[in-house]
Amino acid sequence: MFLLQASVAFIVAFSIVAISTPFIRRLALRWRLGHKPNGRKVCSNTIPHVGGIGMAIGTLVAIALTGVLFDGGTLSLLGRMLLPVILIVTLGIADDTKSLRAGQKLTIQVFAAVIVVFAGIQLVTGLRLLDQSSLFALLFTCFYLVGISSSVNLIDGLDGLAGGLSAISAGTFCVLAALLGAQPLLVVSLAVAGACVAFLIYNFPPGRIYMGDTGSMFLGLVLGIIACSFTMLQPTINTFVGVGFILMIPMVDSWLAIARRLALHTPVFQADSLHMHHVLLLLGCSPRQTLAILYFMQAVMAILGVLTTKGLVLPMILGFALVGLIYVSFIRIMVASKERSETVSAKLASIPSLEK
């Protein structure tokens, strides 16, 4: 029964996204909802960027259908996450069609995160002194959810990148849910994984459609909710660190973005072309090689994350060491690349698989 539920969630999400995405693409082209220049996107041709609509619908329908057929707590989890997810998807659609200001997006993201907390979902650190404070739980969980949502959004700059990294994270959460016997989390994780894998059919380089902010913020929020739910299920410091590792590459990229913009004295919210995938492309990697490298990093961190949640100390140490190595290596190249900004922009503009 456990395997049947998992199969239904994955297959339904995969099927809906695989079938609906070409339809959404045609409508987007007809309505001219194409690629809008915004300082981060450098692709020269018009490509629809509202593919996230199908991903959100496919994921939610898969979770709902599996819940109706088997329940087991799935509908309860869906009920708690439904309102903030709808809110974030609406925000994404508005931003993809009208390009909202950063402050407007942040306000709605925070509001959605607050709803998640009041729905009974929070990030548990495993440190009793901190977790006993309701105010800390509210602020920290909101910060975490907004951070994950923004991180997946920021790293969505190369065909297949955000979708692939999210698929790896969701797949890893499936393994963790199976190990812990957490049926609702298994269903939600597999639905997300199914949606991501199906979308990659159309988004892998050279992509024919982008997920846009609708897809990236949706994936970030749902993955963040899954991570928080795991820390509630097994409230230990190892679980807190472990789920962080499973989502680490997008988070590292966002930390790098903030650090380099501060170091280069540029506005924190100003878009640039120095994300991790940009750096790898500048070093001579092809788009697919760049994906392979970042997928590999994410997979290694995900494996270390699962081992860390099992209470092992060595994987935790290795994980922190790897994060430090990645961070230092990339930040040095990013800061040095400022002196070549014109060359950077010209070179990136010639790569058709870049979104941001």
Secondary structure, 3 states (H helix, E strand, C coil): CHHHHHHHHHHHHHHHHHHHHHHHHHHHHHCCCCCCCCCCCCCCCCCCCCCHHHHHHHHHHHHHHHHHHHCCCHHHHHHHHHHHHHHHHHHHHHHHHHCCCHHHHHHHHHHHHHHHHHCCCCCCCCCHHHHCCHHHHHHHHHHHHHHHHHHHHHCCCECCHHHHHHHHHHHHHHHHHHHHCCHHHHHHHHHHHHHHHHHHHHHCCCCCCCCHHHHHHHHHHHHHHHHHHHHHHCCCHHHHHHHHHHCHHHHHHHHHHHHHHHHCCCCCCCCCCCCHHHHHHHCCCCHHHHHHHHHHHHHHHHHHHHHHHCCCHHHHHHHHHHHHHHHHHHHHHHHHHHHHHHHHHHHHHCCCCECC
